[in-house]
Amino acid sequence: MTQVALKQKSIVTLAQEGNPEAIAALINQVIAKKGVTAIAKTKDNWLHIVLVADEIPDRSVLFRFIIDGITRLNPRHIDCVRLYGRRSDHKWPTWTEAFDLAQTPYFPPIAPQFTTVPHPLEQRKRKPPKYTKKFKKKVRLMLVGGVTWLMVAILGVVFSYQINSPVRHKRQQLQPLEQKDPTTPETQTPTPQASKKPTPKATQQPAVVTSPVIDDKNSITLKAVGDIVPGTNFPNNRLPQNKQELFQNVKAYLQGADILFGNFESTLTNYPNTAKDTSRPMVHAFRNPPEYANLLKEVGFTVMSVANNHSFDFTIKGFEDTIKNLESAGVKTVGKKNQILYKNIKGVDIAFIGFSHLSWHNSLNDLPSAIALVKEAQKKASFVIISFHGGAEGTGAMRVRNRQENFYGENRGNLVLFARTLIDNGADLVLGHGPHVPRAMELYKGKLIAYSLGNFVGYRTLSTRGVLGESLILEVKVNSQGDFISGKITPVQLDRRGIPYPDRGKNSIPIIRNLTKLDFPETELKFDLNGHIMKQEERND
């Protein structure tokens, strides 16, 4: 027994040192009897855990259970955890959860006490009572009572607290699973003190002072979303039978702003000839009927960028048709080369400029020309909004670094250099598109940069596997000079068809919060668990 105990102790020690195989071994000792297998890997300071089972692993129970165990384990060099759940016959996960361990209450690591193992008969007395079918869902993982006394002694302190404890501990860091229904739109941004729910310690520290509400009658509220491809009729018909269903689940969340902005990554034309060789792998040409422009207007879009790598899928004719059809429907467009779009909203003159990595748009790789456009816009507008389509694509492109990004041999730009340079020269808000995944945000000189808003609609065109299906509606409030006041992330998730729904799991909030912490640790932005974005002005250590 001593040798077994020492072997178990070495696994715990390795797990506390951040060894992913040891962490997976500890988890598997508890969940394997329920047909679930954990696979763990680390990258940078992230721990990735994939849960595999014949049926979709239970999201809520396993998330609570594993995060609680890892928090108590307190592995070294691990700051963030991403949990994936997938069926054994599926290649891609059905759900994901991200978690920042720094946001949780600290639990000191406790070494297993091998000399105080309770007698098996005494352990059986504390075995949880049988549960009825009515409560089966809530206690699905109460399996430790069937584990041997040795396993309980070793793992009870580390991974089984919630299962064995006679009184369930109120885990503050798991508040996203207990918050009010996100299908009830919120029109105001409450302060953390006004919340009736318990908040994690990170939001209760008096050291953090959020920005005061600025009384500016000319403040502007903008809502922005990511890439939109509402199906295609080329080379075959992949359009929805009812195009209204594309936005019907999220339409209510898109209302209530002075500006609704999106990136239209398709074309609105009947022109038959594509400019691309779609017989080659990974080459796609998207085309929608012109009447889809009216749908975008009905949803509420006021301005759309057409500066992206699909705007010329059907040559210059398709590009011009797209602009003409959107403008005829009442949706302003931005993205033509050397174009500055001006709008007056609530007495404030606002300029929009669209960029991509391509030379036939305003190029984000041509900084002198980009600076000249911003300076020209400043002459007529007090608030300049920049939209760009750039950066690498896919699940491996979530991080933002101050260097050039390349994708399929194309220079997709240094987005940090581009965004900051334009703000240095007078831009006030930068909205990023293109990577198809959410990315970090940054507050630079009081101006907000959102480096990617991910996919928003990709009906049978854009992949929604894993994090590619995590999306958001970004709401930003600025004063008449373009200075950031406050913001909000409304989490959205795309189904397999690429249709957006409100995300009850609120996945995109921890994703963006954690990425912001990793990529821009000095930024003044603060995200709470409901997605409110605040300016962190002062910290007293």
C-alpha positions as CSV (number, residue, x, y, z in Angstrom):
1,M,0.0,0.0,0.0
2,T,2.9,2.3,0.8
3,Q,4.3,1.9,-2.8
4,V,0.9,2.6,-4.3
5,A,0.5,5.7,-2.1
6,L,3.9,7.0,-3.0
7,K,3.1,6.5,-6.7
8,Q,-0.2,8.4,-6.2
9,K,1.7,11.1,-4.4
10,S,4.1,11.5,-7.2
11,I,1.2,12.0,-9.6
12,V,-0.2,14.7,-7.4
13,T,3.2,16.4,-7.2
14,L,3.7,16.3,-10.9
15,A,0.2,17.8,-11.4
16,Q,1.0,20.6,-8.9
17,E,4.0,21.3,-11.1
18,G,1.8,21.7,-14.1
19,N,2.4,18.4,-15.8
20,P,-0.7,18.0,-18.1
21,E,-0.5,14.2,-18.2
22,A,-0.5,14.0,-14.4
23,I,-3.5,16.4,-14.3
24,A,-5.4,14.3,-16.8
25,A,-4.5,11.2,-14.8
26,L,-6.0,12.7,-11.6
27,I,-9.2,13.7,-13.5
28,N,-9.6,10.3,-15.2
29,Q,-9.4,8.5,-11.9
30,V,-12.6,10.2,-11.0
31,I,-14.6,10.5,-14.2
32,A,-13.4,7.4,-16.2
33,K,-16.1,5.1,-14.6
34,K,-18.7,7.4,-16.1
35,G,-17.3,6.8,-19.6
36,V,-15.6,10.2,-19.9
37,T,-11.9,10.5,-20.7
38,A,-9.8,13.6,-20.2
39,I,-6.9,14.6,-22.4
40,A,-4.7,17.5,-21.3
41,K,-2.1,19.6,-23.0
42,T,-0.4,22.9,-22.1
43,K,0.6,25.8,-24.4
44,D,2.2,28.9,-23.0
45,N,0.4,29.4,-19.7
46,W,-2.9,27.8,-20.9
47,L,-4.1,24.3,-19.9
48,H,-6.3,22.7,-22.5
49,I,-8.5,19.8,-21.4
50,V,-10.5,17.8,-23.9
51,L,-13.3,15.6,-22.4
52,V,-14.3,12.7,-24.7
53,A,-17.3,10.4,-24.3
54,D,-19.7,8.4,-26.4
55,E,-22.3,11.0,-25.6
56,I,-21.7,14.8,-25.3
57,P,-20.1,15.3,-21.9
58,D,-22.2,17.2,-19.4
59,R,-21.0,20.8,-19.7
60,S,-22.2,22.4,-16.5
61,V,-21.3,19.7,-14.0
62,L,-17.9,18.8,-15.5
63,F,-16.9,22.5,-15.8
64,R,-17.7,23.1,-12.1
65,F,-16.0,19.9,-11.0
66,I,-12.7,20.3,-13.0
67,I,-12.2,24.0,-12.4
68,D,-12.8,23.5,-8.7
69,G,-10.2,20.7,-8.6
70,I,-7.6,22.6,-10.6
71,T,-8.1,25.7,-8.5
72,R,-7.3,23.6,-5.4
73,L,-4.4,21.9,-7.1
74,N,-3.0,25.3,-8.0
75,P,-0.6,24.0,-10.7
76,R,2.4,26.1,-11.4
77,H,2.7,28.1,-14.6
78,I,-1.0,27.6,-15.4
79,D,-3.0,30.9,-15.5
80,C,-5.9,29.9,-17.8
81,V,-7.9,26.8,-18.5
82,R,-9.9,25.9,-21.6
83,L,-12.2,22.9,-21.4
84,Y,-13.6,21.2,-24.5
85,G,-16.3,18.6,-24.7
86,R,-16.7,16.3,-27.7
87,R,-18.2,13.0,-28.6
88,S,-15.7,10.2,-29.4
89,D,-17.0,9.9,-33.0
90,H,-16.6,13.7,-33.6
91,K,-13.3,15.4,-34.6
92,W,-14.3,18.8,-33.2
93,P,-15.7,19.8,-29.8
94,T,-19.4,20.4,-29.3
95,W,-18.8,23.0,-26.6
96,T,-15.9,24.9,-25.0
97,E,-15.4,26.9,-21.8
98,A,-12.5,29.2,-20.9
99,F,-11.5,30.2,-17.4
100,D,-9.0,32.5,-15.8
101,L,-7.6,31.0,-12.6
102,A,-6.6,34.4,-11.5
103,Q,-10.2,35.4,-11.1
104,T,-10.9,32.6,-8.6
105,P,-10.6,32.6,-4.8
106,Y,-7.2,31.1,-3.8
107,F,-7.2,27.6,-2.3
108,P,-3.9,26.7,-0.7
109,P,-2.7,23.3,-2.1
110,I,-3.1,20.6,0.5
111,A,-0.9,17.5,0.3
112,P,-2.7,14.2,0.7
113,Q,-2.5,12.8,4.2
114,F,-1.8,9.1,3.7
115,T,-1.5,8.4,7.5
116,T,-5.0,9.5,8.3
117,V,-6.9,7.4,5.8
118,P,-10.4,6.5,7.3
119,H,-11.4,2.9,7.7
120,P,-13.3,1.5,4.7
121,L,-16.4,0.8,6.9
122,E,-16.3,4.4,8.2
123,Q,-16.0,5.6,4.6
124,R,-19.0,3.6,3.6
125,K,-21.1,5.3,6.3
126,R,-20.5,8.6,4.6
127,K,-21.4,7.2,1.2
128,P,-23.8,9.6,-0.5
129,P,-27.4,8.3,-0.5
130,K,-28.9,7.0,-3.6
131,Y,-30.6,9.7,-5.6
132,T,-33.9,9.6,-7.3
133,K,-34.4,10.1,-11.0
134,K,-35.8,13.5,-10.4
135,F,-32.5,14.8,-9.2
136,K,-30.3,12.7,-11.4
137,K,-29.2,15.5,-13.6
138,K,-27.9,17.7,-10.7
139,V,-25.8,14.9,-9.2
140,R,-24.7,13.0,-12.2
141,L,-21.1,13.0,-11.2
142,M,-21.6,11.9,-7.6
143,L,-19.5,8.9,-8.3
144,V,-16.8,9.2,-5.7
145,G,-18.8,7.2,-3.2
146,G,-18.2,4.2,-5.4
147,V,-14.4,4.8,-5.7
148,T,-12.1,2.9,-3.4
149,W,-11.1,4.3,0.0
150,L,-7.6,4.9,-1.3
151,M,-8.7,7.0,-4.2
152,V,-11.0,9.1,-2.0
153,A,-8.1,9.8,0.4
154,I,-5.9,11.0,-2.4
155,L,-8.3,12.8,-4.6
156,G,-10.9,14.0,-2.2
157,V,-8.7,17.0,-1.3
158,V,-7.9,17.8,-4.8
159,F,-10.7,17.1,-7.3
160,S,-13.8,15.9,-5.3
161,Y,-14.7,18.7,-3.0
162,Q,-18.0,19.5,-4.7
163,I,-19.0,15.9,-5.0
164,N,-18.2,14.8,-1.4
165,S,-18.9,17.9,0.6
166,P,-22.1,17.7,2.7
167,V,-22.8,21.3,1.9
168,R,-22.1,22.5,-1.6
169,H,-19.7,25.4,-1.6
170,K,-20.9,28.5,-3.3
171,R,-18.3,29.0,-6.0
172,Q,-18.2,32.6,-6.9
173,Q,-16.0,32.1,-9.9
174,L,-18.7,30.0,-11.5
175,Q,-21.2,32.8,-11.6
176,P,-21.5,32.7,-15.4
177,L,-23.6,29.6,-15.0
178,E,-25.9,31.2,-12.5
179,Q,-26.4,34.7,-13.9
180,K,-29.8,35.9,-15.2
181,D,-31.0,34.9,-18.6
182,P,-29.1,36.8,-21.2
183,T,-32.1,36.8,-23.5
184,T,-33.4,39.8,-21.5
185,P,-31.7,42.8,-23.2
186,E,-30.0,45.3,-20.9
187,T,-30.1,48.9,-21.8
188,Q,-27.9,50.2,-19.1
189,T,-24.5,49.1,-17.8
190,P,-24.7,48.5,-14.0
191,T,-21.7,48.9,-11.8
192,P,-20.3,45.8,-10.1
193,Q,-21.6,47.1,-6.8
194,A,-25.2,47.2,-8.1
195,S,-25.3,43.5,-9.0
196,K,-27.4,41.3,-6.7
197,K,-25.3,38.3,-7.6
198,P,-22.1,37.5,-5.6
199,T,-19.1,38.7,-7.6
200,P,-15.7,37.1,-7.7
201,K,-12.9,38.6,-5.5
202,A,-11.3,40.1,-8.6
203,T,-14.3,42.5,-8.9
204,Q,-14.6,43.2,-5.2
205,Q,-11.1,44.6,-4.8
206,P,-11.3,48.3,-3.8
207,A,-8.1,48.9,-5.7
208,V,-10.0,49.0,-9.0
209,V,-11.9,52.2,-9.8
210,T,-14.0,52.1,-12.9
211,S,-14.4,55.2,-15.1
212,P,-17.2,57.6,-14.0
213,V,-20.2,58.0,-16.2
214,I,-19.5,61.0,-18.3
215,D,-22.5,63.3,-18.7
216,D,-22.2,64.1,-22.4
217,K,-25.5,64.6,-24.2
218,N,-23.6,64.0,-27.5
219,S,-22.2,60.6,-26.5
220,I,-22.5,58.0,-29.3
221,T,-23.4,54.4,-28.9
222,L,-22.1,52.0,-31.5
223,K,-22.8,48.2,-31.9
224,A,-20.5,46.2,-34.1
225,V,-20.4,42.6,-35.2
226,G,-18.0,40.4,-37.1
227,D,-18.0,38.7,-40.5
228,I,-21.3,38.2,-42.3
229,V,-21.8,35.7,-45.1
230,P,-25.6,35.0,-45.4
231,G,-25.1,31.9,-47.5
232,T,-24.2,31.8,-51.2
233,N,-25.7,30.7,-54.5
234,F,-22.3,29.9,-56.1
235,P,-21.2,27.4,-57.3
236,N,-24.3,25.7,-55.8
237,N,-27.3,26.9,-53.9
238,R,-26.5,27.3,-50.1
239,L,-29.1,29.9,-49.3
240,P,-31.6,29.5,-46.5
241,Q,-35.2,28.7,-47.4
242,N,-36.2,31.6,-45.2
243,K,-33.5,34.3,-45.0
244,Q,-35.3,35.9,-42.1
245,E,-34.0,33.1,-39.8
246,L,-30.4,34.3,-40.3
247,F,-30.8,37.1,-37.8
248,Q,-34.1,36.4,-36.0
249,N,-32.5,35.0,-32.8
250,V,-30.3,38.0,-32.2
251,K,-32.2,40.9,-33.9
252,A,-33.4,42.3,-30.5
253,Y,-29.8,42.6,-29.3
254,L,-28.8,44.6,-32.4
255,Q,-31.2,47.4,-31.6
256,G,-30.8,50.5,-29.5
257,A,-27.6,52.0,-30.9
258,D,-26.8,55.1,-32.9
259,I,-24.7,53.0,-35.3
260,L,-24.9,49.3,-36.2
261,F,-21.8,48.2,-38.0
262,G,-20.8,44.9,-39.6
263,N,-18.4,43.4,-42.1
264,F,-20.2,42.1,-45.2
265,E,-17.9,39.3,-46.5
266,S,-19.9,38.4,-49.6
267,T,-21.2,40.1,-52.7
268,L,-24.7,41.2,-53.7
269,T,-24.9,40.7,-57.4
270,N,-26.3,38.6,-60.2
271,Y,-23.1,38.8,-62.2
272,P,-22.3,35.3,-63.3
273,N,-18.5,35.3,-63.6
274,T,-16.2,34.8,-60.7
275,A,-12.7,36.2,-60.5
276,K,-11.5,33.2,-58.5
277,D,-10.5,29.6,-59.5
278,T,-12.8,27.9,-57.0
279,S,-11.5,24.5,-58.2
280,R,-8.4,25.0,-56.1
281,P,-8.6,24.0,-52.4
282,M,-9.4,26.7,-49.9
283,V,-10.6,29.1,-52.6
284,H,-14.2,30.2,-52.2
285,A,-16.4,32.8,-54.0
286,F,-19.5,34.0,-52.2
287,R,-22.5,35.6,-53.9
288,N,-25.9,36.6,-52.5
289,P,-29.0,37.8,-54.4
290,P,-29.3,41.6,-54.4
291,E,-32.5,41.6,-52.3
292,Y,-30.4,40.4,-49.3
293,A,-29.5,44.1,-49.0
294,N,-33.0,44.8,-47.7
295,L,-32.6,42.1,-45.1
296,L,-29.6,43.8,-43.7
297,K,-31.5,47.1,-43.6
298,E,-34.4,45.5,-41.8
299,V,-32.1,44.0,-39.2
300,G,-30.9,47.6,-38.5
301,F,-27.4,47.9,-40.0
302,T,-26.5,51.5,-40.8
303,V,-22.9,51.1,-42.0
304,M,-21.2,48.1,-43.4
305,S,-17.6,47.5,-44.5
306,V,-17.0,45.9,-47.9
307,A,-13.2,46.0,-47.6
308,N,-12.3,42.3,-47.4
309,N,-10.9,39.4,-49.4
310,H,-14.3,38.4,-50.8
311,S,-15.5,41.8,-52.0
312,F,-14.1,41.2,-55.5
313,D,-15.1,37.5,-55.8
314,F,-17.2,38.5,-58.9
315,T,-14.8,41.1,-60.3
316,I,-15.1,44.8,-60.1
317,K,-18.7,44.5,-61.3
318,G,-19.7,42.4,-58.3
319,F,-18.0,44.9,-56.0
320,E,-19.9,47.9,-57.5
321,D,-23.2,46.0,-57.5
322,T,-22.7,45.2,-53.8
323,I,-22.2,48.9,-52.9
324,K,-25.1,50.0,-55.1
325,N,-27.5,47.5,-53.7
326,L,-26.6,48.3,-50.0
327,E,-26.8,52.0,-50.6
328,S,-30.2,51.6,-52.4
329,A,-31.5,49.7,-49.4
330,G,-30.3,52.5,-47.0
331,V,-27.2,50.9,-45.7
332,K,-24.1,53.1,-46.1
333,T,-20.9,51.3,-47.2
334,V,-17.2,51.9,-46.6
335,G,-14.2,50.2,-48.2
336,K,-13.6,51.8,-51.6
337,K,-10.0,52.9,-52.1
338,N,-9.4,56.5,-50.8
339,Q,-13.0,56.7,-49.6
340,I,-14.0,58.4,-46.4
341,L,-17.7,58.1,-45.4
342,Y,-19.1,61.0,-43.3
343,K,-22.3,60.8,-41.2
344,N,-23.7,63.3,-38.7
345,I,-25.2,61.6,-35.7
346,K,-26.7,63.6,-32.8
347,G,-24.9,66.7,-34.1
348,V,-21.5,64.9,-34.2
349,D,-19.7,64.6,-37.5
350,I,-18.3,61.0,-37.7
351,A,-15.9,59.6,-40.4
352,F,-15.6,56.0,-41.3
353,I,-12.6,54.5,-43.2
354,G,-12.3,50.9,-44.3
355,F,-9.0,49.0,-44.8
356,S,-7.9,45.5,-45.8
357,H,-4.6,43.9,-46.6
358,L,-5.3,44.2,-50.3
359,S,-4.0,46.9,-52.6
360,W,-7.4,47.5,-54.3
361,H,-8.8,48.7,-51.0
362,N,-7.2,51.1,-48.6
363,S,-4.2,48.9,-47.5
364,L,-3.4,48.5,-43.9
365,N,0.2,47.7,-45.1
366,D,0.5,51.3,-46.5
367,L,0.8,53.3,-43.3
368,P,1.7,56.7,-45.0
369,S,-1.5,56.6,-47.1
370,A,-3.6,55.4,-44.1
371,I,-2.3,58.3,-42.0
372,A,-3.1,60.7,-44.7
373,L,-6.7,59.5,-44.9
374,V,-7.1,59.8,-41.1
375,K,-5.8,63.4,-41.2
376,E,-8.1,64.2,-44.1
377,A,-11.0,62.8,-42.1
378,Q,-10.1,64.9,-39.1
379,K,-10.6,68.1,-41.0
380,K,-14.4,67.4,-41.3
381,A,-15.1,65.0,-38.4
382,S,-14.6,65.1,-34.7
383,F,-14.8,61.3,-34.4
384,V,-13.0,58.8,-36.8
385,I,-13.9,55.1,-36.9
386,I,-11.5,52.7,-38.5
387,S,-12.5,49.2,-39.8
388,F,-9.9,46.7,-40.9
389,H,-9.9,43.2,-42.4
390,G,-6.6,41.6,-41.7
391,G,-4.5,39.2,-39.7
392,A,-4.1,35.4,-39.9
393,E,-7.2,33.2,-39.8
394,G,-8.5,30.3,-37.7
395,T,-8.3,28.7,-34.3
396,G,-4.5,29.1,-34.3
397,A,-4.7,32.8,-34.8
398,M,-6.4,34.0,-31.6
399,R,-3.3,35.8,-30.2
400,V,-2.4,39.3,-31.1
401,R,1.3,40.2,-31.3
402,N,3.1,43.3,-32.4
403,R,4.5,41.8,-35.6
404,Q,3.5,41.0,-39.2
405,E,0.9,38.3,-39.7
406,N,1.0,36.0,-42.7
407,F,-1.7,33.7,-44.0
408,Y,-1.4,31.5,-47.2
409,G,1.6,33.5,-48.3
410,E,-0.2,36.9,-47.9
411,N,1.0,39.7,-45.7
412,R,-2.0,40.3,-43.5
413,G,-0.4,43.2,-41.7
414,N,1.0,44.2,-38.3
415,L,-2.4,45.0,-36.7
416,V,-1.0,46.4,-33.4
417,L,1.3,48.8,-35.3
418,F,-1.5,49.7,-37.7
419,A,-4.2,50.4,-35.1
420,R,-1.9,52.3,-32.7
421,T,-0.4,54.4,-35.5
422,L,-3.8,55.5,-36.7
423,I,-4.8,56.4,-33.2
424,D,-1.6,58.4,-32.8
425,N,-2.6,60.3,-35.9
426,G,-6.3,61.0,-34.9
427,A,-8.4,57.9,-35.1
428,D,-10.8,57.2,-32.2
429,L,-12.1,53.7,-32.5
430,V,-10.7,50.6,-34.4
431,L,-12.8,47.6,-35.2
432,G,-11.1,44.4,-36.5
433,H,-12.4,41.7,-38.8
434,G,-10.9,38.8,-40.7
435,P,-9.4,36.2,-38.3
436,H,-12.8,34.5,-37.9
437,V,-12.2,34.1,-34.1
438,P,-12.6,36.6,-31.3
439,R,-9.4,38.4,-30.2
440,A,-8.2,40.6,-27.5
441,M,-9.2,44.3,-27.0
442,E,-7.0,47.2,-26.0
443,L,-7.5,50.7,-24.6
444,Y,-4.7,52.8,-26.2
445,K,-4.5,56.5,-25.3
446,G,-8.2,56.3,-24.2
447,K,-9.3,54.8,-27.5
448,L,-10.7,51.3,-27.9
449,I,-9.2,48.7,-30.3
450,A,-11.1,45.5,-30.9
451,Y,-8.7,43.3,-32.8
452,S,-11.3,40.8,-34.1
453,L,-15.0,40.4,-33.7
454,G,-15.0,36.8,-35.1
455,N,-17.8,35.3,-37.3
456,F,-21.3,36.6,-36.9
457,V,-23.3,34.9,-39.7
458,G,-21.8,32.2,-42.0
459,Y,-24.7,30.2,-43.3
460,R,-23.2,27.0,-44.7
461,T,-20.1,28.9,-45.7
462,L,-17.9,29.7,-42.6
463,S,-16.7,27.0,-40.3
464,T,-18.3,27.2,-36.8
465,R,-16.3,24.4,-35.2
466,G,-14.9,25.1,-31.7
467,V,-14.0,28.7,-31.1
468,L,-14.9,29.6,-34.7
469,G,-18.5,29.5,-33.5
470,E,-17.9,31.8,-30.6
471,S,-19.1,35.3,-31.4
472,L,-20.3,38.6,-29.9
473,I,-22.1,41.8,-30.3
474,L,-19.8,44.6,-29.2
475,E,-21.4,47.7,-27.8
476,V,-19.2,50.8,-27.3
477,K,-20.2,54.2,-25.8
478,V,-17.9,57.1,-26.5
479,N,-18.0,60.8,-26.0
480,S,-18.2,63.3,-28.8
481,Q,-14.4,63.3,-29.0
482,G,-14.3,59.5,-29.4
483,D,-12.9,58.8,-25.9
484,F,-14.1,55.4,-24.5
485,I,-16.7,55.7,-21.8
486,S,-17.9,52.1,-21.4
487,G,-18.7,48.9,-23.4
488,K,-20.5,45.6,-23.3
489,I,-20.0,42.2,-24.8
490,T,-23.2,40.3,-25.7
491,P,-22.1,36.7,-26.2
492,V,-23.3,34.9,-29.3
493,Q,-22.8,31.4,-30.5
494,L,-23.2,30.1,-34.1
495,D,-24.9,26.8,-34.7
496,R,-23.6,24.2,-37.2
497,R,-25.4,26.1,-40.0
498,G,-23.7,29.4,-39.1
499,I,-26.8,31.0,-37.6
500,P,-26.2,33.1,-34.5
501,Y,-28.0,32.6,-31.2
502,P,-27.7,34.2,-27.8
503,D,-25.1,32.2,-25.9
504,R,-26.4,31.2,-22.4
505,G,-22.9,29.9,-21.5
506,K,-21.4,33.4,-22.3
507,N,-18.3,31.8,-23.7
508,S,-16.9,34.8,-25.6
509,I,-16.6,36.9,-22.4
510,P,-13.9,34.8,-20.7
511,I,-12.3,34.2,-24.1
512,I,-11.8,37.9,-24.8
513,R,-11.0,38.7,-21.1
514,N,-8.3,36.1,-21.0
515,L,-6.8,37.0,-24.4
516,T,-6.8,40.6,-23.4
517,K,-4.9,39.8,-20.2
518,L,-2.4,37.7,-22.1
519,D,-1.8,40.0,-25.1
520,F,-2.2,43.4,-23.4
521,P,-1.5,43.0,-19.7
522,E,-1.0,46.7,-19.2
523,T,-4.2,47.8,-20.8
524,E,-6.7,49.8,-18.7
525,L,-9.7,47.7,-19.7
526,K,-11.6,45.7,-17.1
527,F,-14.2,43.0,-18.0
528,D,-16.8,41.7,-15.5
529,L,-18.5,38.4,-15.8
530,N,-21.5,39.8,-17.5
531,G,-19.5,41.3,-20.3
532,H,-19.5,44.9,-19.2
533,I,-16.3,46.7,-20.3
534,M,-15.0,49.4,-18.0
535,K,-11.9,51.6,-17.8
536,Q,-9.6,50.6,-15.0
537,E,-8.3,54.0,-13.9
538,E,-6.5,53.4,-10.6
539,R,-5.0,50.5,-8.7
540,N,-3.7,50.8,-5.1
541,D,-1.6,47.9,-4.2
